Amino acid sequence: MSISPIDKLVHSLSRLPGIGEKTAIRLAFFILQQKSNYARELGQSLLELHENILFCEKCQNLTQNSPCKTCLDPKREKQLLLVVETPQDMLALERSHFYRGSYHILHGAISPLEGVKPEHLKIKELLVRIHPEQIEEVILGTNPNVEGEATALYLSDLLTPLGVQVSRLATGLPAGSGIEYLDPLTLQRALEGRQKMAS
């Protein structure tokens, strides 16, 4: 028995992160209710995504042109390199407008339970950048969870012998949140990174 086009679409949409079956059904019927050119445009956009997006040869961001516009920006501090897990992390940092150095995106974090090993990440691409780009400091901006901490330790062990300064993004208590809602690792980081109060 053949599967209906609606069931196929619902199945495809429900594989997206954060989309359950009910949301997938709602999206499928929304698409169905639109004019046919909407579905055509959506399909074309998805095809172009895979055909035209590639990894930046330097930072490994997803881009249409390599090197990407961030790597080509002459106003960036080229000797400062911030390592993050995902393009979304880079985007969040860019929106903050506080960081003006270069980036390197790993595309994940070491997670033995999920089968993600160091060789699955963009670590080799990171190491080959250090001397040619005269990197002076690498800031490890992996997430403050078990996988992010393991990745940061692994990278620190690889980078330190290269003569580059290695630092870690500070983590601690988020503004506007109560202590009772925080996980143990965040609390530990908050205690370890405590600062003296000005009198």
N, C-alpha and C positions, 0 to 999 in steps of 0.2 A: 504494500500500500504506500503510495507516494505521500510525502509530507507537503502540506500546503505552503504557499509562499508566506502567509502570515506566521505560521509556526516556525518557519526557517528564520524569519526576521526576528521574532521574539527570542528564539534560541541565540542568535548572534548578538542581539542587544543585551541579553541577560548575562553574557560573558564579560561585559564591560565592568570595571570596578565600581562598586556602589550601586549597581543597577540590579534589583531583584526582579522576579518574574512579573509582579504586578506593575512595576514601573516600565518594564520592557513591553508589556501588553499595551499600556497607555501610550508609550512612544510609537509603537507599531501602528496603532490606530490613528494617532496624530499624523504620521507620515502618509497613511492611506487616505486621509481626508484632505490632504493638500493636493494642489494641481500636480499633474505628472512631471512637470519640469522641476519641481522641488526635489522629488526623488532622484531625478537625473543629475541635478546639481550636487546633491548630497553624495551620490555614488561617485561622481567625477572628483569631488573633493577628497574622498577617501582614497581613490586610486592615485591622485596626484601626490598625496601625502607620502605614499611609499615610493613613488617614482622620482620625486624631486627633493626629498629631504635626505641629507647625509650627515655624517659626523664631521665636525670641524677638525681639521688636521692637527690643530694645536690643543684646544681646550676640550674637545670631544662633545661639545654642545650639538644639538640637532639644528641644522641650518640648511639654507638653500644654496649658499655659497661658502666655500672654504678657502682661506680662513674666514671666520664669521666676523660680523661688524664689531663685536666686543673686542676680539683679538686684534683687529685692525685700528682700534681707537688709539690715536697718539697721545691722548691725555691720561691714559692708564699708567699706573705705577707698575712697570713691567717686572721689577725685581721681587714683587710681592705676589704670591700665588695662594689662592684659597681653594682648597679641595672640598667638593661637596658630593653628595650621593647621586642627585638627580637634577635634570634641567629645571624642575619645579623649585628646587632649593635655590638654584642660581637666580631664578626669576624673583623669588621672595626677597633675596638679598639686594637685587638690583632695585626693587621697588622701595627699599628702605633709604636709598641714596646715601648710605654711610660708607660704603666700600668702593674704592676706586682702583683696585689692583686687578690682576688677572685671575682667571678661574681654571679649574680642571674638574671635569665631571667623571666620576667613577662608573656611573650607571648601575648602582647597587651598593650593597655592603656584604661583607663576609658573613655567611650564615650556613654553617655545616648542616643544621637541621633541615634547611630548605635546599641543600645541595649546591649552594653558591660558594665557590672556592675563589681564592685570589686570582687565579688565571681567567676567571669569568668576568673580571672587572677591568677597567682601563688603567691598570697599575703600571704596566710596561710603558705605556704611552706617557704616563706621568714622569717616570724615572728618566726617560730620554730627553726630557725638556730641561732638566735642572741646570746642566753645565752650558749647553748652547745658548739658552736664554738668560744666563747669568742670574738665576734665581737666588736671592739672598735669604728669604724667609718663606716657609710653607706653613700656612694656617690650616689645620685640620678641622674642617667644618662638618664632620659626619654627625649623624643624629645622636642625642644623648640616651641611647638605649643599648642593650647588650651587643647587638650586631654592630652598631656605630662605634662603640668603645673598642670592640675587638679589631675592627678595621683601622681605627686610629692608632692603636698599639702596633699593629702589623706595619702600617706605613711609617710610623716613627722609627721602628727598628731598621727599615730599609733606607730612610732618608738621612738619618743622623750621620752614618759613615760617609755620606757624600759632602759633608762640610757645610750643610745648609742649616739655618736655624729653624727648628720645628716648634710650633706653638699650637694651642688648642683653643677653639672658641670657648669662652666662658659660658657656663650654664648655671642655673640656679632657680630661684623663685620667680615665676612669671608674675608680672604686674596684674593686679586685679583678681588673683586666684587665692583661695584659702589653702593653708598648709594641709588640712585634712584631705584635700583632693589630689595631692601630689604623690607620685610613685617614689619608692625608696631610693632609686638612683638619682632622681632630681633633688631629693632632700640631702643625699650624701654630697652631691656637687655643690649645693647651696652652702652646706656647712664648711666644706673644704675651701670654697672660694670666698669665704666671709672676709669683709673688710673692716678696718678700724673706723669707728664713727668719729666724725669731726666734732670737736667740742665747741 
